[in-house]
Amino acid sequence: MGIKKNIALFTATLLNKDCKLIAVSKTKPISDILQAYESGINNFGENKVQELSDKHEQLPEDISWHMIGHLQRNKVKYIAPFVALIHSVDSYRLLKEINKQGKKIDRVINCLLQVHISEEESKFGLSEQELYEIIQDEDFIKLHHVHIKGFMGMATFTEDKEQVRKEFRSLKNLFEKVKDEDLPSNMQMQELSMGMSGDYDIALEEGSTMIRVGSAIFGSRNYL
Ligand SMILES: *Cc1c(COP(=O)(O)O)cnc(C)c1O
C-alpha cells in the first residue's frame, strides 16, 4: 500500500508552508486511516455524518475530525460533541442549528462558510451576497456557540487550470476583503480551505491554509 509514501510526499510539499493537510478518508476503511495516523496525520475529513460518527468512535481520541460534506440540519446533533471543524456551512439556518446544538452541550463549534466559486450549478455554497447577509445580520453576533474561522470553496472540476486558478483567486480575494472588515467577535478570518487531489498545487499557490486530499493519499474510491 502506498498510503505512507503518499503522506511523506505531501508532508514534504507542505514543509515550511502555512497549510494543513486534511486527509479525506471517506469510504476508506479504519485500517487505511490508522496507516495515515501512524504517519503523523491528525486531521481527517469525512462527508457523511454516519460515517464520521462511526470512525470517530473507533479511532484514537486525539484525531481532529472535519466535516467537509453537505450537512443536513437534523444531523448536526450527532457530530456537535466532537467535530473539530465544519467546512460546509452553506446557509444561515444551518449555522443557527449548529449554534443551538453547541449551546445545548456548552461547546463552541468551529465552522467555515462554504462559498460558491465554481461554474457548476450543483455545488453547494453561499454567494458573496448571501455571505454578507449572514455576517451583517444583527443576530449573527449573538451566536455565541459557533466560531467562524474562515471560508471553504471547491473549484470547477475541469482540466482548465486557469479557470481553477481564477476561482481560487476570487475566493482568496473575498477572504482578504472580509478579513479587513470590522468583524463580530465570533468570526476570525484564519483559514482558507481550498484544494483537493486534482488542484491542491494551484490552491497552495493561491493561498490555501487547508488542503482536503483524498484519492491522492488513499487511492481512488469505489462507490458501490
Ligand atoms: C471528497 C472530497 C474531497 C477530496 O477529494 P479528492 O479528489 O479525492 O482529493 C475534498 N473536499 C470535499 C468537499 C470532498 O467531498
The ligand as an SDF file (V2000), in Angstrom:
LIG
                    3D

 15 15  0  0  0  0  0  0  0  0999 V2000
  -14.1280   14.0000   -1.4950 C   0  0  0  0  0  0  0  0  0  0  0  0
  -13.8290   15.4200   -1.1790 C   0  0  0  0  0  0  0  0  0  0  0  0
  -12.5050   15.8930   -1.1840 C   0  0  0  0  0  0  0  0  0  0  0  0
  -11.3090   15.0500   -1.5910 C   0  0  0  0  0  0  0  0  0  0  0  0
  -11.3950   14.6940   -2.9320 O   0  0  0  0  0  0  0  0  0  0  0  0
  -10.1410   14.0220   -3.6920 P   0  0  0  0  0  0  0  0  0  0  0  0
  -10.3250   14.4510   -5.1070 O   0  0  0  0  0  0  0  0  0  0  0  0
  -10.2680   12.5660   -3.5010 O   0  0  0  0  0  0  0  0  0  0  0  0
   -8.9060   14.5710   -3.0940 O   0  0  0  0  0  0  0  0  0  0  0  0
  -12.2930   17.2090   -0.8250 C   0  0  0  0  0  0  0  0  0  0  0  0
  -13.3070   18.0200   -0.4680 N   0  0  0  0  0  0  0  0  0  0  0  0
  -14.5810   17.6100   -0.4470 C   0  0  0  0  0  0  0  0  0  0  0  0
  -15.6410   18.5640   -0.0420 C   0  0  0  0  0  0  0  0  0  0  0  0
  -14.8850   16.2970   -0.8030 C   0  0  0  0  0  0  0  0  0  0  0  0
  -16.1610   15.8850   -0.7800 O   0  0  0  0  0  0  0  0  0  0  0  0
  1  2  1  0
  2  3  1  0
  2 14  2  0
  3  4  1  0
  3 10  2  0
  4  5  1  0
  5  6  1  0
  6  7  2  0
  6  8  1  0
  6  9  1  0
 10 11  1  0
 11 12  2  0
 12 13  1  0
 12 14  1  0
 14 15  1  0
M  END
$$$$
